């Protein structure tokens, strides 16, 4: 069983600059602690946009025919195609860390 961590809150993929490793943030740290993969965010997220993205993401995962990386990609494409959330601010905030998410 693989562990998947989804961090759908603000700036979970960033950290304070020091020696360069911590810039990867909490998403990197949970992977380092044993989670095989993580999805994290790069800046402050919009609640409604994040809700739309995560709803699409989990909808794709439930189909069972994709891994987390592809589910995130499909969710991002669905927001790009929407009228309300097509700006990159909404769909590009989240990124995948690890292999085969």
MOGI-V541583 format. One record per helix or strand. SS is the DSSP state (H for helix, E for strand). FROM is the first residue (numbers start at 1). LEN is the number of residues. If there is no record, write none. Layout:
ss & from & len
SS & FROM & LEN
SS & FROM & LEN
This chain:
ss & from & len
E & 4 & 3
H & 22 & 11
E & 37 & 5
H & 47 & 16
H & 68 & 14
H & 88 & 4
E & 94 & 4
